[in-house]
Amino acid sequence: MVGRARGVGAAVVSFVLLVVLWELAKLLLPDEGVLVGDTRVLPRTDEAAMPHVWTVFGRLFEPEVAGAADPRTVGAAVASGALFTLGLALGGLVLGGVLGMLLALAMQRFGLLERAALPYVVASQTVPLIAIAPLVAGWGGKIAIMGWSWQPWASVMVIASYLAFFPVAVGMLRGLNAPAKADVELFRTLAAGWWTTLVRLRLPASVPFLIPAARLAAAAAVVGAIVAEISTGTRGGIGRLIIEYQQSATGDPSRLYTAILGAAVLGLVAAGAVGLLDVGLRRYRGSVR
Amino acid sequence: MHRSVVRRLALAAAFLVAAAACSVTPEGGGTAPPGEGPQPVKLQLQWFKQGQFAGYIAAVEQGFYAERGLDVEILEGGVDIVPQTVLAQGQADFAIAWVPKALASREQGAGITDVAQIFQRSGTYQVSFADKGITTAADLKGKKVGNWGFGNEFELFAGMTAAGLTPATDVTLVQQQFDMQALLSGEIDAAQAMSYNEYAQVLEAPNPATGQLYQPGDFSVIDWNETGTAMLQDAIWASTQRLEDPAYQDLTTRFIAGSIEGWAYCRDNVQSCRDMVVAAGSTLGASHQLWQVNEVNKLIWPAPSGAGVIDDAAWAQTVQVARTAVNADGQTVLTRDPDAEAHTNTYVQQALDQLKAEASTSPVTATRPWRSR
């Protein structure tokens, strides 16, 4: 309990420190930033580039669109966008996580498959996301699965899962192969089959590898969802808000920062959701070495 | 090595998709035989819904498409969505795209045809603070000149070349973001701006010296329409291959007619169109959209030979600039002249005839002249 309270305290202190640092930078550094020759080493600190923290927070409670019939505040817009993206990122995380785990199981079971598939798994992550995004977005209107026609948000989820499956597959494979040779040989001596060895030995042993992998995957899924939204222009999420607010950042810079703030909070929430998984699987932590 | 890996991955992915998909709908919606109910049509925009596309939004909202038996779905663009590619791949029935960019795609094999030139003029400016004294392209010499790149910069480069400058050596070229802060903070001397969007954004920004918003008098503007290096922009593009099908020809004519009626509505009802654009979800604000619809109207009207008609001289100038203007990477937009199928006035003329016939029989539309006014 004390540890939990200390964790929350540390989070609050680090946030306050960030705010103080931001405001100090505005106060002490020149408005034009610092240039060495023609290379910028410190950013501009004027109102347009770095609005005051309180201006950004104040903007959250002002109407999103001047002169619109719908008096929604920026805060409400950012919150609903972040929730939408969170749903897609978590969906992508689950989809990618399941695929990654199945792939890892198959690769562990069949050594040939591991040697054949692993290079492609690694190569999949070197393909730029912006090259895949329009491709996947193009499925819209072309594919119908059991009478359900492909929706734009499904493309975003698939792209998120494309980034999320990689750490899970690699981490899980490592974990499945983690048990000590002596343990594996003991199971073999006892005539345990592949399935028993998997359930009793390999899966528990993989948990300490899976949790950090899932944390990485959650962050990747959020990044994937936001980039996919920006790339394909999918309406409703925080990625779309970032690009829309950036368009009007000339006259309204603080609104852009509210969306970026929303994206940051979104990442924390997604990582926190994986933390719940950690709590649920705690008893397997370090159970098998 | 990497390419083959990517290709194999793509093949595997394509196979999985094909296996997972229980049914694949036919390309686009327009090929469906006209039966009961309106015909579904997909229109791909270049960007999010905003005043730039007010005419199409109005045509949907006011029922101008529905009157012609069309159920038009407007697909928004995104950072990586290339409308002419979406059209060429059959995921949309029509697309809105700038002429030079679409012609570049056409040269690379995209089968698309310009069937209506909605914007008769270019909306691209080069904007600078008035005290810099940059009023002609020649004044850019020695300045830091912002440009967007990605094919949006050729009017600027043609303008500088026509003024006797060598863009690569006589000016400092700066890759510009999509906001105008670099101009306002003085990091660049002259910035690219669309008359209907970025130019409005600088006028919506507060001037720290006065505490008020910037005024048009604070800036000088180079309008490429006046230097003879302007290129045609927003046009309606159709699939070249499908234009051989009489049903699609008819669809194209009806779609153009509905679109022109929508634009005529926005010419006469600017505020109503502003409200429709804001209601469609644009977050740029109502006053910005009012500016945008007003400025876009100036690009569409007057249309000397009829709304949407491709002017031969403007087309020739666009092609000439596309073939000769060299950008910072030493590239031109086009390497050869586009073939005759790249543009046609057949369908826009039919659409204008249809609109005239409707106007003479219907008292409602009789007040909407299709010629310029």
HADDOCK unambig.tbl for C-alpha pairs under 7 A between the chains (distance, minus, plus):
assign (segid A and resid 65 and name CA) (segid B and resid 283 and name CA) 5.38 0.50 0.50
assign (segid A and resid 65 and name CA) (segid B and resid 284 and name CA) 6.63 0.50 0.50
assign (segid A and resid 65 and name CA) (segid B and resid 285 and name CA) 4.95 0.50 0.50
assign (segid A and resid 66 and name CA) (segid B and resid 285 and name CA) 4.85 0.50 0.50
assign (segid A and resid 66 and name CA) (segid B and resid 286 and name CA) 6.13 0.50 0.50
assign (segid A and resid 67 and name CA) (segid B and resid 285 and name CA) 6.26 0.50 0.50
assign (segid A and resid 67 and name CA) (segid B and resid 286 and name CA) 5.08 0.50 0.50
assign (segid A and resid 68 and name CA) (segid B and resid 278 and name CA) 6.44 0.50 0.50
assign (segid A and resid 68 and name CA) (segid B and resid 285 and name CA) 6.99 0.50 0.50
assign (segid A and resid 68 and name CA) (segid B and resid 286 and name CA) 6.34 0.50 0.50
assign (segid A and resid 134 and name CA) (segid B and resid 80 and name CA) 6.33 0.50 0.50
assign (segid A and resid 134 and name CA) (segid B and resid 81 and name CA) 6.22 0.50 0.50
assign (segid A and resid 138 and name CA) (segid B and resid 91 and name CA) 6.99 0.50 0.50
assign (segid A and resid 141 and name CA) (segid B and resid 91 and name CA) 6.72 0.50 0.50
assign (segid A and resid 142 and name CA) (segid B and resid 24 and name CA) 5.71 0.50 0.50
assign (segid A and resid 142 and name CA) (segid B and resid 25 and name CA) 5.38 0.50 0.50
assign (segid A and resid 142 and name CA) (segid B and resid 27 and name CA) 6.95 0.50 0.50
assign (segid A and resid 143 and name CA) (segid B and resid 21 and name CA) 6.16 0.50 0.50
assign (segid A and resid 143 and name CA) (segid B and resid 23 and name CA) 6.55 0.50 0.50
assign (segid A and resid 143 and name CA) (segid B and resid 24 and name CA) 4.90 0.50 0.50
assign (segid A and resid 143 and name CA) (segid B and resid 25 and name CA) 6.32 0.50 0.50
assign (segid A and resid 144 and name CA) (segid B and resid 21 and name CA) 6.11 0.50 0.50
assign (segid A and resid 144 and name CA) (segid B and resid 22 and name CA) 6.54 0.50 0.50
assign (segid A and resid 144 and name CA) (segid B and resid 23 and name CA) 5.46 0.50 0.50
assign (segid A and resid 144 and name CA) (segid B and resid 24 and name CA) 5.97 0.50 0.50
assign (segid A and resid 145 and name CA) (segid B and resid 21 and name CA) 5.11 0.50 0.50
assign (segid A and resid 145 and name CA) (segid B and resid 22 and name CA) 5.21 0.50 0.50
assign (segid A and resid 145 and name CA) (segid B and resid 23 and name CA) 6.50 0.50 0.50
assign (segid A and resid 146 and name CA) (segid B and resid 22 and name CA) 5.93 0.50 0.50
assign (segid A and resid 230 and name CA) (segid B and resid 78 and name CA) 6.59 0.50 0.50
assign (segid A and resid 230 and name CA) (segid B and resid 79 and name CA) 6.28 0.50 0.50
assign (segid A and resid 231 and name CA) (segid B and resid 78 and name CA) 5.59 0.50 0.50
assign (segid A and resid 231 and name CA) (segid B and resid 79 and name CA) 4.83 0.50 0.50
assign (segid A and resid 231 and name CA) (segid B and resid 80 and name CA) 4.97 0.50 0.50
assign (segid A and resid 232 and name CA) (segid B and resid 78 and name CA) 4.73 0.50 0.50
assign (segid A and resid 232 and name CA) (segid B and resid 79 and name CA) 6.47 0.50 0.50
assign (segid A and resid 232 and name CA) (segid B and resid 80 and name CA) 6.16 0.50 0.50
assign (segid A and resid 232 and name CA) (segid B and resid 81 and name CA) 6.12 0.50 0.50
assign (segid A and resid 233 and name CA) (segid B and resid 76 and name CA) 6.95 0.50 0.50
assign (segid A and resid 233 and name CA) (segid B and resid 77 and name CA) 5.94 0.50 0.50
assign (segid A and resid 233 and name CA) (segid B and resid 78 and name CA) 3.94 0.50 0.50
assign (segid A and resid 233 and name CA) (segid B and resid 79 and name CA) 6.70 0.50 0.50
assign (segid A and resid 244 and name CA) (segid B and resid 283 and name CA) 6.80 0.50 0.50
assign (segid A and resid 246 and name CA) (segid B and resid 179 and name CA) 6.88 0.50 0.50
assign (segid A and resid 247 and name CA) (segid B and resid 178 and name CA) 6.25 0.50 0.50
assign (segid A and resid 247 and name CA) (segid B and resid 179 and name CA) 5.70 0.50 0.50
assign (segid A and resid 248 and name CA) (segid B and resid 179 and name CA) 6.79 0.50 0.50
assign (segid A and resid 248 and name CA) (segid B and resid 201 and name CA) 6.80 0.50 0.50
assign (segid A and resid 248 and name CA) (segid B and resid 284 and name CA) 6.43 0.50 0.50
assign (segid A and resid 249 and name CA) (segid B and resid 179 and name CA) 6.23 0.50 0.50
assign (segid A and resid 250 and name CA) (segid B and resid 179 and name CA) 5.55 0.50 0.50
assign (segid A and resid 250 and name CA) (segid B and resid 180 and name CA) 5.53 0.50 0.50
assign (segid A and resid 250 and name CA) (segid B and resid 181 and name CA) 5.48 0.50 0.50
assign (segid A and resid 250 and name CA) (segid B and resid 201 and name CA) 6.23 0.50 0.50
assign (segid A and resid 250 and name CA) (segid B and resid 202 and name CA) 6.70 0.50 0.50
assign (segid A and resid 250 and name CA) (segid B and resid 205 and name CA) 6.17 0.50 0.50
assign (segid A and resid 251 and name CA) (segid B and resid 201 and name CA) 6.39 0.50 0.50
assign (segid A and resid 251 and name CA) (segid B and resid 204 and name CA) 5.61 0.50 0.50
assign (segid A and resid 251 and name CA) (segid B and resid 205 and name CA) 4.00 0.50 0.50
assign (segid A and resid 251 and name CA) (segid B and resid 206 and name CA) 6.80 0.50 0.50
